[in-house]
Amino acid sequence: MVSRRGWLQGAAALLVVREALAAGKIEKGVYRVRGDARLNGAPAREGMEVKPGDAVTTAVGAEIVFVVNRDAFLLRANSRLEVGSGAANVFRIVTGALLSVYQPGERRTLRAQNATLGIRGTGIYVESGLKRTYVCTCYGEVELVPEHDPAARETVRTTHHDQPRYIMSGGAPQMIVKAPVINHTDLELILLESLVGRRVPFGAAQY
């Protein structure tokens, strides 16, 4: 059961989304900061620009939401993301958890501790760990390539969290295994897409 506080927070977030979409506004840089989040080692502040090549980190209990060009990111606590640069657009989630949405039609690469993810116009949630990496392709298409066995790669196409996966480290009997949907919400995806003037491809009538 959703608490009154939770309902009010959700309603307020949806109002922000509706207003942003109605205005056609595209956010730039840091949108929201909670706790100790840093940009290239300096405390992050709302409105700061985030550029290709930057490093974004969060401490215990922290979270940061930001936009780079037409891609939007929510970096959870105890995480480090190195923002993609150059023609290859390679991002690296060194540790921790990242929810992100990417410009349709543009290729991106997201590297985790034991996997490389080939992305095109996708919403994706990743938890990068030493023993395994969790990947939920929330919608869109992602090629999952295990670092320790690239031949075991799998292309996942989904519309709504249909095929979450664990990508295992070396020595596991199977490199890619089915996983549940964990630790991210549709409301967060709706918010991220709204920051870059887009709608999620599911449940559009709900907001």
Backbone as CSV, one residue per row, in Angstrom:
resi,resn,N_x,N_y,N_z,CA_x,CA_y,CA_z,C_x,C_y,C_z
1,MET,0.843,-1.198,0.000,0.000,0.000,0.000,0.879,1.250,0.000
2,VAL,0.536,2.234,-0.859,1.325,3.452,-0.969,0.919,4.421,0.142
3,SER,1.892,4.964,0.865,1.605,5.926,1.919,1.138,7.243,1.315
4,ARG,0.494,8.071,2.171,0.047,9.382,1.678,1.243,10.216,1.227
5,ARG,2.343,10.126,1.980,3.527,10.895,1.599,4.048,10.424,0.243
6,GLY,4.111,9.086,0.071,4.582,8.555,-1.199,3.682,8.958,-2.351
7,TRP,2.345,8.952,-2.102,1.407,9.345,-3.145,1.599,10.803,-3.516
8,LEU,1.786,11.654,-2.523,1.974,13.070,-2.789,3.272,13.319,-3.551
9,GLN,4.343,12.592,-3.187,5.604,12.749,-3.901,5.459,12.325,-5.358
10,GLY,4.746,11.212,-5.570,4.526,10.747,-6.928,3.688,11.717,-7.734
11,ALA,2.649,12.266,-7.115,1.789,13.226,-7.800,2.570,14.490,-8.153
12,ALA,3.417,14.947,-7.230,4.223,16.138,-7.493,5.196,15.895,-8.646
13,ALA,5.804,14.692,-8.663,6.742,14.367,-9.734,6.039,14.334,-11.086
14,LEU,4.830,13.756,-11.123,4.086,13.712,-12.375,3.693,15.107,-12.844
15,LEU,3.405,16.000,-11.909,3.084,17.381,-12.277,4.285,18.038,-12.936
16,VAL,5.472,17.829,-12.378,6.701,18.363,-12.972,6.880,17.832,-14.380
17,VAL,6.636,16.517,-14.557,6.779,15.894,-15.868,5.818,16.525,-16.866
18,ARG,4.546,16.657,-16.484,3.546,17.232,-17.392,3.924,18.650,-17.800
19,GLU,4.370,19.439,-16.828,4.735,20.826,-17.128,5.933,20.890,-18.069
20,ALA,6.922,20.020,-17.830,8.116,20.017,-18.681,7.769,19.624,-20.110
21,LEU,6.921,18.596,-20.253,6.542,18.152,-21.589,5.700,19.205,-22.302
22,ALA,4.798,19.839,-21.568,3.948,20.863,-22.168,4.780,22.042,-22.661
23,ALA,5.831,22.370,-21.912,6.682,23.501,-22.280,7.709,23.134,-23.337
24,GLY,7.888,21.830,-23.584,8.906,21.395,-24.528,10.309,21.727,-24.060
25,LYS,10.492,21.813,-22.766,11.767,22.245,-22.188,12.774,21.101,-22.161
26,ILE,14.015,21.412,-22.509,15.110,20.450,-22.419,16.055,20.915,-21.321
27,GLU,16.224,20.092,-20.304,17.131,20.451,-19.211,18.582,20.318,-19.661
28,LYS,19.461,21.025,-18.977,20.904,20.926,-19.231,21.633,20.720,-17.917
29,GLY,22.617,19.841,-17.915,23.466,19.656,-16.755,22.753,19.018,-15.581
30,VAL,23.165,19.406,-14.379,22.661,18.790,-13.149,21.246,19.299,-12.869
31,TYR,20.311,18.362,-12.735,18.915,18.702,-12.462,18.600,18.618,-10.975
32,ARG,19.113,17.593,-10.298,18.794,17.397,-8.882,19.958,16.713,-8.185
33,VAL,20.240,17.139,-6.952,21.298,16.540,-6.138,20.760,16.236,-4.754
34,ARG,21.018,15.043,-4.259,20.693,14.681,-2.888,21.940,14.105,-2.239
35,GLY,22.362,14.683,-1.143,23.531,14.189,-0.436,24.831,14.598,-1.116
36,ASP,25.886,13.837,-0.856,27.234,14.150,-1.330,27.460,13.551,-2.715
37,ALA,27.144,14.322,-3.740,27.417,13.938,-5.126,28.455,14.902,-5.677
38,ARG,29.367,14.384,-6.487,30.486,15.211,-6.949,30.683,15.095,-8.445
39,LEU,31.165,16.200,-9.010,31.495,16.282,-10.418,32.977,16.598,-10.536
40,ASN,33.728,15.639,-11.030,35.192,15.770,-11.104,35.796,16.123,-9.748
41,GLY,35.232,15.548,-8.686,35.759,15.733,-7.339,35.203,16.927,-6.589
42,ALA,34.527,17.848,-7.281,33.957,19.032,-6.635,32.483,18.795,-6.340
43,PRO,31.962,19.350,-5.249,30.542,19.159,-4.936,29.645,19.580,-6.092
44,ALA,28.721,18.709,-6.463,27.803,19.007,-7.565,26.689,19.934,-7.086
45,ARG,26.285,20.834,-7.956,25.206,21.772,-7.661,24.234,21.785,-8.841
46,GLU,22.967,22.030,-8.546,21.980,22.120,-9.615,22.392,23.199,-10.616
47,GLY,22.242,22.864,-11.892,22.583,23.801,-12.953,23.996,23.661,-13.489
48,MET,24.867,22.920,-12.788,26.234,22.723,-13.276,26.216,21.924,-14.575
49,GLU,27.073,22.281,-15.507,27.177,21.564,-16.771,27.925,20.251,-16.568
50,VAL,27.444,19.195,-17.199,28.138,17.916,-17.209,28.560,17.647,-18.646
51,LYS,29.879,17.473,-18.852,30.419,17.370,-20.202,30.993,15.977,-20.460
52,PRO,31.102,15.598,-21.737,31.804,14.362,-22.063,33.206,14.358,-21.465
53,GLY,33.575,13.238,-20.861,34.870,13.124,-20.205,34.832,13.381,-18.717
54,ASP,33.717,13.916,-18.189,33.587,14.179,-16.758,33.374,12.879,-15.981
55,ALA,33.699,12.926,-14.687,33.444,11.811,-13.772,32.438,12.278,-12.723
56,VAL,31.373,11.506,-12.544,30.323,11.821,-11.579,30.325,10.737,-10.508
57,THR,30.367,11.137,-9.227,30.421,10.169,-8.132,29.393,10.518,-7.068
58,THR,28.968,9.490,-6.338,28.034,9.678,-5.230,28.517,8.909,-4.013
59,ALA,28.291,9.473,-2.829,28.657,8.828,-1.574,27.445,8.077,-1.016
60,VAL,27.594,7.558,0.197,26.510,6.831,0.866,25.268,7.718,0.966
61,GLY,24.112,7.200,0.545,22.858,7.925,0.661,22.651,9.035,-0.346
62,ALA,23.575,9.211,-1.270,23.484,10.314,-2.232,22.848,9.845,-3.546
63,GLU,22.451,10.839,-4.352,21.855,10.575,-5.661,21.976,11.841,-6.490
64,ILE,22.155,11.669,-7.799,22.231,12.831,-8.677,21.517,12.512,-9.989
65,VAL,20.773,13.504,-10.501,20.086,13.400,-11.785,20.661,14.482,-12.692
66,PHE,21.067,14.114,-13.909,21.667,15.103,-14.799,21.444,14.732,-16.256
67,VAL,21.682,15.702,-17.122,21.490,15.554,-18.556,22.791,15.872,-19.274
68,VAL,23.123,15.048,-20.268,24.246,15.316,-21.162,23.700,15.255,-22.586
69,ASN,23.667,16.383,-23.268,23.074,16.480,-24.598,21.617,16.027,-24.542
70,ARG,21.245,14.930,-25.223,19.874,14.434,-25.186,19.765,13.105,-24.445
71,ASP,20.717,12.820,-23.576,20.694,11.640,-22.720,20.518,12.096,-21.267
72,ALA,19.792,11.295,-20.462,19.535,11.676,-19.070,19.892,10.521,-18.142
73,PHE,20.365,10.866,-16.935,20.953,9.882,-16.036,20.490,10.093,-14.596
74,LEU,20.291,8.987,-13.899,20.069,8.989,-12.456,21.112,8.049,-11.854
75,LEU,22.079,8.621,-11.147,23.156,7.843,-10.539,22.865,7.672,-9.059
76,ARG,22.786,6.417,-8.614,22.426,6.130,-7.232,23.652,6.223,-6.316
77,ALA,23.438,5.916,-5.039,24.492,6.051,-4.026,25.661,5.111,-4.293
78,ASN,26.838,5.505,-3.789,28.053,4.679,-3.863,28.387,4.293,-5.298
79,SER,28.330,5.259,-6.190,28.510,4.974,-7.615,29.517,5.927,-8.236
80,ARG,30.068,5.486,-9.369,30.946,6.335,-10.170,30.650,6.094,-11.648
81,LEU,30.351,7.172,-12.358,30.119,7.116,-13.793,31.107,8.026,-14.492
82,GLU,31.759,7.477,-15.513,32.620,8.279,-16.375,31.845,8.546,-17.659
83,VAL,31.595,9.818,-17.930,30.709,10.216,-19.024,31.402,10.016,-20.361
84,GLY,30.664,9.474,-21.314,31.226,9.156,-22.624,31.779,10.359,-23.346
85,SER,32.835,10.134,-24.097,33.448,11.202,-24.881,33.930,10.625,-26.205
86,GLY,34.149,11.499,-27.158,34.629,11.065,-28.458,33.519,10.501,-29.326
87,ALA,33.883,10.119,-30.528,32.905,9.636,-31.497,32.237,8.346,-31.048
88,ALA,32.913,7.552,-30.213,32.381,6.257,-29.805,31.292,6.366,-28.735
89,ASN,31.215,7.508,-28.047,30.198,7.703,-26.997,30.213,6.565,-25.980
90,VAL,31.386,6.284,-25.416,31.531,5.191,-24.455,31.419,5.740,-23.035
91,PHE,30.415,5.269,-22.300,30.245,5.597,-20.891,30.757,4.415,-20.067
92,ARG,31.170,4.698,-18.832,31.653,3.617,-17.969,31.052,3.749,-16.580
93,ILE,30.272,2.758,-16.173,29.768,2.694,-14.802,30.766,1.839,-14.026
94,VAL,31.679,2.517,-13.348,32.794,1.845,-12.671,32.285,0.991,-11.520
95,THR,31.369,1.565,-10.755,30.759,0.836,-9.649,29.413,1.472,-9.344
96,GLY,28.527,0.701,-8.711,27.248,1.256,-8.294,26.134,1.020,-9.286
97,ALA,25.133,1.919,-9.283,23.896,1.714,-10.034,23.527,2.960,-10.821
98,LEU,23.032,2.734,-12.054,22.711,3.823,-12.965,21.435,3.506,-13.728
99,LEU,20.498,4.448,-13.705,19.334,4.413,-14.582,19.539,5.501,-15.621
100,SER,19.360,5.173,-16.905,19.653,6.157,-17.941,18.768,5.946,-19.155
101,VAL,18.530,7.038,-19.887,17.758,6.998,-21.125,18.562,7.724,-22.198
102,TYR,18.481,7.200,-23.429,19.353,7.673,-24.499,18.572,8.098,-25.726
103,GLN,19.142,9.038,-26.461,18.522,9.573,-27.662,18.256,8.472,-28.676
104,PRO,17.019,8.312,-29.140,16.714,7.302,-30.160,17.552,7.506,-31.420
105,GLY,17.998,6.392,-31.990,18.761,6.436,-33.229,20.244,6.673,-33.052
106,GLU,20.692,6.984,-31.820,22.105,7.220,-31.554,22.718,6.015,-30.842
107,ARG,23.863,5.605,-31.282,24.551,4.483,-30.648,25.335,4.951,-29.423
108,ARG,25.254,4.182,-28.367,26.026,4.422,-27.158,26.621,3.090,-26.702
109,THR,27.719,3.170,-25.973,28.296,1.994,-25.331,28.432,2.285,-23.852
110,LEU,27.939,1.364,-23.024,28.055,1.490,-21.574,28.860,0.297,-21.068
111,ARG,29.985,0.569,-20.438,30.844,-0.490,-19.911,30.663,-0.618,-18.411
112,ALA,30.393,-1.831,-17.961,30.313,-2.152,-16.542,31.539,-2.981,-16.171
113,GLN,31.577,-3.478,-14.933,32.796,-4.153,-14.478,33.097,-5.428,-15.249
114,ASN,32.069,-6.146,-15.694,32.335,-7.398,-16.403,31.483,-7.548,-17.657
115,ALA,31.061,-6.413,-18.240,30.222,-6.474,-19.429,30.314,-5.179,-20.222
116,THR,30.071,-5.300,-21.528,29.928,-4.140,-22.405,28.531,-4.176,-22.997
117,LEU,27.833,-3.039,-22.937,26.453,-2.959,-23.372,26.361,-2.018,-24.562
118,GLY,25.898,-2.543,-25.683,25.708,-1.739,-26.883,24.279,-1.239,-26.936
119,ILE,24.091,0.081,-26.939,22.795,0.706,-26.727,22.375,1.501,-27.958
120,ARG,21.063,1.444,-28.261,20.503,2.364,-29.255,19.108,2.791,-28.787
121,GLY,18.946,4.061,-28.466,17.651,4.624,-28.111,16.916,3.849,-27.042
122,THR,17.517,3.730,-25.887,17.076,2.762,-24.890,16.964,3.385,-23.511
123,GLY,16.045,2.831,-22.701,16.050,3.060,-21.263,16.651,1.831,-20.608
124,ILE,17.613,2.032,-19.727,18.342,0.892,-19.181,18.730,1.146,-17.725
125,TYR,18.645,0.101,-16.908,19.094,0.174,-15.513,20.202,-0.854,-15.309
126,VAL,21.316,-0.415,-14.698,22.496,-1.258,-14.527,23.012,-1.163,-13.101
127,GLU,23.335,-2.301,-12.510,24.083,-2.364,-11.260,25.377,-3.099,-11.546
128,SER,26.493,-2.399,-11.417,27.803,-2.926,-11.793,28.532,-3.471,-10.571
129,GLY,28.805,-4.777,-10.574,29.489,-5.402,-9.447,30.614,-6.321,-9.901
130,LEU,31.447,-6.746,-8.973,32.584,-7.594,-9.307,32.159,-8.983,-9.760
131,LYS,31.195,-9.578,-9.060,30.796,-10.952,-9.368,29.788,-11.031,-10.500
132,ARG,28.939,-9.991,-10.637,27.957,-9.987,-11.712,27.439,-8.568,-11.923
133,THR,26.947,-8.336,-13.121,26.326,-7.067,-13.468,24.852,-7.313,-13.769
134,TYR,23.999,-6.512,-13.167,22.558,-6.593,-13.426,22.201,-5.601,-14.519
135,VAL,21.431,-6.053,-15.505,20.996,-5.182,-16.590,19.512,-5.402,-16.849
136,CYS,18.726,-4.331,-16.726,17.336,-4.363,-17.178,17.211,-3.415,-18.366
137,THR,16.924,-3.971,-19.531,16.603,-3.153,-20.683,15.135,-2.768,-20.530
138,CYS,14.898,-1.583,-20.017,13.532,-1.173,-19.685,12.675,-1.062,-20.933
139,TYR,13.273,-0.588,-22.031,12.659,-0.583,-23.346,13.756,-0.300,-24.354
140,GLY,13.565,-0.775,-25.575,14.576,-0.576,-26.599,15.411,-1.820,-26.841
141,GLU,16.612,-1.616,-27.322,17.490,-2.722,-27.714,18.885,-2.535,-27.138
142,VAL,19.414,-3.606,-26.561,20.765,-3.594,-26.004,21.463,-4.907,-26.345
143,GLU,22.714,-4.819,-26.780,23.540,-6.015,-26.969,24.373,-6.213,-25.702
144,LEU,24.213,-7.362,-25.060,24.929,-7.691,-23.837,26.145,-8.541,-24.199
145,VAL,27.343,-8.062,-23.860,28.573,-8.776,-24.202,29.365,-9.056,-22.927
146,PRO,29.396,-10.310,-22.453,30.183,-10.627,-21.259,31.673,-10.432,-21.530
147,GLU,32.346,-9.784,-20.612,33.783,-9.535,-20.772,34.576,-10.830,-20.865
148,HIS,34.167,-11.851,-20.091,34.948,-13.077,-20.009,34.591,-14.101,-21.086
149,ASP,33.550,-13.840,-21.854,33.175,-14.745,-22.945,32.329,-13.974,-23.952
150,PRO,32.958,-13.150,-24.804,32.200,-12.340,-25.754,31.313,-13.157,-26.689
151,ALA,31.667,-14.420,-26.923,30.860,-15.258,-27.813,29.479,-15.553,-27.231
152,ALA,29.316,-15.365,-25.927,28.034,-15.632,-25.271,27.100,-14.431,-25.328
153,ARG,27.410,-13.470,-26.152,26.620,-12.241,-26.240,25.165,-12.530,-26.565
154,GLU,24.303,-11.585,-26.139,22.877,-11.703,-26.395,22.320,-10.321,-26.712
155,THR,21.447,-10.249,-27.713,20.745,-9.007,-28.019,19.350,-9.073,-27.410
156,VAL,19.031,-8.072,-26.586,17.748,-8.028,-25.893,16.915,-6.885,-26.460
157,ARG,15.678,-7.193,-26.849,14.732,-6.179,-27.325,13.494,-6.252,-26.443
158,THR,13.134,-5.125,-25.826,12.001,-5.133,-24.907,11.157,-3.872,-25.072
159,THR,9.960,-3.931,-24.511,9.084,-2.763,-24.490,8.798,-2.259,-23.080
160,HIS,8.941,-3.162,-22.062,8.616,-2.742,-20.696,9.211,-3.726,-19.679
161,HIS,10.515,-3.642,-19.462,11.210,-4.467,-18.452,11.015,-5.968,-18.698
162,ASP,10.980,-6.384,-19.959,10.589,-7.761,-20.265,11.677,-8.805,-20.011
163,GLN,12.951,-8.427,-20.123,14.007,-9.439,-20.086,15.229,-8.986,-19.273
164,PRO,15.088,-8.778,-17.969,16.266,-8.436,-17.158,17.280,-9.584,-17.173
165,ARG,18.552,-9.242,-17.016,19.604,-10.248,-17.070,20.679,-9.976,-16.016
166,TYR,21.313,-11.056,-15.550,22.581,-10.984,-14.844,23.671,-11.399,-15.820
167,ILE,24.734,-10.621,-15.883,25.917,-10.993,-16.668,27.006,-11.361,-15.675
168,MET,27.451,-12.593,-15.745,28.311,-13.149,-14.711,29.785,-12.898,-14.998
169,SER,30.602,-13.027,-13.950,32.052,-12.899,-14.085,32.635,-14.226,-14.555
170,GLY,33.950,-14.259,-14.790,34.620,-15.457,-15.279,34.465,-16.632,-14.335
171,GLY,34.343,-17.831,-14.909,34.224,-19.039,-14.113,32.806,-19.503,-13.883
172,ALA,31.825,-18.652,-14.198,30.426,-19.044,-14.028,30.039,-20.049,-15.110
173,PRO,29.171,-21.031,-14.796,28.768,-22.023,-15.798,27.971,-21.433,-16.947
174,GLN,27.312,-20.281,-16.701,26.549,-19.602,-17.741,26.789,-18.110,-17.596
175,MET,27.133,-17.458,-18.708,27.532,-16.061,-18.654,26.345,-15.108,-18.490
176,ILE,25.212,-15.413,-19.111,24.043,-14.537,-19.044,22.855,-15.357,-18.560
177,VAL,22.221,-14.892,-17.476,21.092,-15.627,-16.900,19.931,-14.669,-16.644
178,LYS,18.723,-15.213,-16.614,17.538,-14.407,-16.368,17.568,-13.817,-14.960
179,ALA,16.937,-12.645,-14.803,16.918,-11.943,-13.514,15.545,-11.313,-13.315
180,PRO,15.214,-10.918,-12.084,13.957,-10.207,-11.830,14.118,-8.711,-12.100
181,VAL,13.008,-7.997,-12.065,13.042,-6.534,-12.138,13.265,-6.001,-10.725
182,ILE,14.336,-5.219,-10.531,14.669,-4.741,-9.192,15.112,-3.276,-9.221
183,ASN,14.826,-2.557,-8.138,15.489,-1.310,-7.743,15.345,-0.125,-8.699
184,HIS,14.332,-0.120,-9.569,14.066,1.061,-10.380,12.588,1.074,-10.739
185,THR,12.081,2.277,-11.077,10.642,2.440,-11.267,10.327,3.129,-12.596
186,ASP,9.072,2.935,-13.031,8.599,3.627,-14.223,8.575,5.131,-14.017
187,LEU,8.234,5.585,-12.812,8.175,7.014,-12.546,9.546,7.664,-12.757
188,GLU,10.607,6.967,-12.358,11.957,7.496,-12.581,12.266,7.598,-14.073
189,LEU,11.851,6.596,-14.841,12.065,6.644,-16.287,11.273,7.786,-16.919
190,ILE,10.037,7.966,-16.482,9.194,9.048,-16.992,9.858,10.402,-16.722
191,LEU,10.393,10.563,-15.513,11.086,11.804,-15.175,12.284,12.032,-16.083
192,LEU,13.145,11.023,-16.240,14.349,11.180,-17.063,13.995,11.549,-18.500
193,GLU,13.031,10.850,-19.086,12.659,11.159,-20.469,12.090,12.581,-20.573
194,SER,11.335,13.013,-19.554,10.754,14.356,-19.601,11.831,15.443,-19.594
195,LEU,12.967,15.163,-18.965,14.036,16.158,-18.894,14.636,16.465,-20.260
196,VAL,14.486,15.513,-21.193,15.002,15.717,-22.550,13.857,15.801,-23.561
197,GLY,12.649,16.137,-23.059,11.526,16.413,-23.929,10.892,15.221,-24.594
198,ARG,11.066,14.022,-23.997,10.500,12.809,-24.588,9.546,12.132,-23.620
199,ARG,8.775,11.196,-24.149,7.890,10.359,-23.351,8.373,8.921,-23.411
200,VAL,8.121,8.174,-22.359,8.416,6.748,-22.378,7.482,6.076,-23.379
201,PRO,7.884,4.932,-23.957,7.048,4.263,-24.960,5.960,3.377,-24.376
202,PHE,5.698,3.493,-23.080,4.646,2.687,-22.451,3.759,3.613,-21.623
203,GLY,2.484,3.270,-21.495,1.579,3.957,-20.581,1.495,5.450,-20.766
204,ALA,1.619,5.943,-21.993,1.645,7.395,-22.222,0.368,8.070,-21.738
205,ALA,-0.753,7.326,-21.793,-2.022,7.929,-21.395,-2.086,8.207,-19.901
206,GLN,-1.196,7.604,-19.128,-1.218,7.766,-17.673,-0.681,9.129,-17.251
207,TYR,-0.010,9.854,-18.147,0.532,11.154,-17.743,0.484,12.163,-18.869
